[in-house]
Amino acid sequence: MAEEATFAAGCFWQVEIDFAMTPGVLSTMVGYTGGETDSPSYEEVCTGRTGHAEAVHLTFDPDQVSYSHLLDVFFNLHDPTQMNRQGPDVGAQYRSAIFFHTPEQEREAIAAKERAQTEHRSEVVTEIVPAQHFWLAEDYHQRYLEKRGLASCPIPSAAASSPAASQP
């Protein structure tokens, strides 16, 4: 039986494709969660006033991929030490968060965050919070990179956009 997971790790376009390419992930959807506004639009979320994060909701086959492995993918695809930003994207909508669906997912997320903390020199700021209503993003955001024949986002990654890396 398929299970679900929800992650926020910056702009959802790259996060979605990284999870979609993970064996055992059955489907992905991008949207907004963790905020106060019902049915927010992309434009509203971008203002930072709705409290939502850009997130990816996925279904996965636990016989093919463990939740623990999905957590490893999550922590490896972004910089969990950046508060409310990833690379050039700044704002609470780009925060690092794990929205758990079960008590077991919460336990695994806490353990994964502790492991990630030992690997980073700065504090891991990833939120671990109960899953809330997931508002599906507009259709043009779904599989955005795939629709354009891209395997990665043309926006520089968090590591590539550090102050030292962005000097001309």
C-alpha positions in Angstrom: 0.0 0.0 0.0 1.3 3.4 -1.0 2.2 6.0 1.7 2.5 9.7 1.5 5.2 12.3 2.4 5.5 16.1 2.2 8.7 18.1 2.1 9.6 21.8 1.6 13.2 22.6 0.5 13.1 25.8 -1.4 11.6 26.3 -4.9 9.4 23.3 -5.5 10.4 22.8 -9.1 13.8 21.2 -8.4 12.6 19.4 -5.3 9.8 17.8 -7.3 12.0 16.5 -10.1 14.6 15.1 -7.6 11.9 13.1 -5.8 10.2 12.1 -9.1 13.4 10.5 -10.2 13.8 8.6 -6.9 13.0 4.9 -7.5 9.9 3.9 -5.5 8.3 7.3 -5.7 5.0 6.8 -7.5 3.8 10.4 -7.9 4.6 13.9 -7.0 2.6 17.1 -6.8 3.7 20.6 -6.0 1.7 23.0 -3.9 1.5 25.0 -0.7 1.2 23.9 2.9 1.9 25.1 6.4 0.1 28.4 6.1 -3.1 30.1 7.2 -4.8 31.0 4.0 -7.3 28.7 2.2 -6.6 27.9 -1.4 -3.7 30.3 -1.9 -2.4 31.3 -5.3 1.3 31.3 -6.3 1.2 35.1 -6.3 -0.2 35.2 -2.7 2.3 32.7 -1.4 5.1 34.7 -3.0 4.2 37.7 -0.9 5.1 35.8 2.2 1.9 36.8 3.9 0.1 33.4 3.7 2.6 31.5 5.9 2.7 28.7 3.3 5.8 26.9 2.1 6.3 25.8 -1.5 6.2 22.0 -1.0 6.2 18.6 -2.7 3.6 16.0 -1.7 4.5 12.5 -2.9 3.2 9.0 -2.8 5.7 6.2 -2.5 5.8 2.4 -2.3 7.5 1.5 1.0 8.4 -1.9 -0.4 10.6 0.0 -2.9 11.8 3.0 -1.0 11.9 3.7 2.7 10.8 6.9 4.3 14.2 7.1 5.8 15.8 7.0 2.3 13.4 9.8 1.3 14.6 11.8 4.2 18.2 11.3 3.1 17.2 12.5 -0.4 15.5 15.6 1.2 18.6 16.5 3.3 20.9 16.1 0.3 19.0 18.2 -2.2 19.1 21.5 -0.3 20.9 23.4 2.4 19.0 22.7 5.6 21.1 25.3 7.5 19.6 28.3 5.6 16.7 30.0 7.4 13.9 30.9 5.1 15.9 30.7 1.9 17.6 28.5 -0.6 20.1 30.0 -2.9 18.7 33.2 -4.5 15.2 32.4 -3.2 14.4 34.3 0.0 11.3 34.2 2.2 9.5 31.8 4.5 7.8 30.2 1.5 11.3 28.7 0.8 11.9 27.3 4.2 13.2 23.8 5.0 10.4 21.7 6.5 9.2 18.1 6.9 5.5 17.7 7.2 5.0 14.3 8.8 1.9 12.2 8.3 2.3 9.6 11.0 4.0 9.4 14.4 6.6 7.0 12.8 7.4 9.6 10.2 7.9 12.2 12.9 10.3 9.9 14.8 12.3 9.2 11.6 12.4 12.9 10.7 13.7 13.8 14.1 16.4 11.1 13.8 17.3 12.2 10.2 17.6 15.9 11.3 19.9 14.8 14.2 22.1 12.9 11.6 22.1 15.9 9.3 23.1 18.1 12.2 26.3 16.1 12.8 27.2 16.6 9.1 26.9 20.4 9.1 28.9 23.1 10.8 25.9 25.3 11.2 22.6 24.6 12.9 20.0 22.6 10.8 16.9 24.8 10.8 14.5 22.3 9.2 11.0 22.4 10.8 9.4 19.1 11.6 5.6 19.7 11.9 2.4 17.7 11.4 1.1 17.6 7.8 -1.6 20.2 7.1 -3.9 20.7 4.2 -1.9 20.6 1.0 -3.1 23.1 -1.6 -2.3 22.0 -5.1 -0.3 24.6 -7.1 -1.4 25.9 -10.4 -1.2 23.4 -13.3 1.7 25.2 -15.0 3.8 24.4 -11.9 3.2 20.7 -12.0 6.2 18.8 -13.5 7.5 22.3 -14.5 11.0 21.3 -15.4 10.0 18.0 -17.0 7.6 19.9 -19.3 10.5 22.0 -20.4 12.8 19.1 -21.0 15.0 20.0 -18.1 16.5 17.7 -15.5 17.5 20.6 -13.2 16.5 24.1 -12.5 18.5 26.8 -14.3 18.6 28.9 -11.1 21.9 28.2 -9.3 21.8 25.9 -6.3 22.3 27.1 -2.8 26.0 26.0 -2.8 26.6 27.7 -6.2 24.9 30.9 -5.1 26.9 31.6 -2.0 28.5 35.0 -1.9 31.9 33.7 -2.9 30.5 31.7 -5.8 28.4 34.6 -7.2 31.3 37.0 -7.6 31.8 37.9 -11.3 
